Amino acid sequence: MITVNNSLPTSTLLELKVGDMISNSNDLSGTIKSIEISETDEFLLFIFQLENNQIEVKKLKQVC
C-alpha cells in the first residue's frame, strides 16, 4: 500500500494505476477504481477514485 500526499514525487503519482492500494495521511484507504488528472498553469490535481471515497492530491508546478 502506498501513502499518497502532497509531498510524494509527481513521478510516483503518475506511476499509480487502477487496482493499486493507496491511503492518505488521515483515514482513507482502498483500491484505485479510476484516476483523473487535471492540469492548470499552477498545479496538477490527481483525483484517485476508490470504492466509496476519493483521495485528492494537488502538486504545485515548479516555476523556473
Buried (B, 14 or more C-beta within 10 A) or exposed (E): EEEBEEEBEBEEBEEBEEEBEBBBEEEBBBEBEEBEEEEEEEBBEBBBBBEEEBBEBEBEEEEE
